[in-house]
């Protein structure tokens, strides 16, 4: 997506899927972080136990990059860069790399959905942008 000469920051979001191996003993999903995540993770958390239809997130980061992995279920990620919006549907084993400046909201679509998040920075309260309108370019500029 472009607007004139400049690509949308949403074009920097990368996505992919884990390697899956399954047999009668169960399944194994593999993500080589060095190959898939464009940063060295320093923080990890996961979100689980979310009722279907419930949204989480609803913020952007000034500096932190996040690597989302859908561990189970289905999760819809609505991403907004201040100008352009895009929706991603993540299923088991799929990942998204969310770059700074992207306002993301994650809606858990199924019971038992789990979202794992790797970050390139420790938790910093002042890194969060909770008002998506702050990303919208000022028409007076």
Secondary structure by P-SEA (a helix, b strand, c coil): ccccccccccccbbbbbccccccccbbbbbbcccccccccccbbbbbccccccccccccccccbbbbbbccccbbbbbbbcccbbbbbbbcccbbbbbccccbbbbbbcccbbbbbbbbcccccccccccccccccccccc
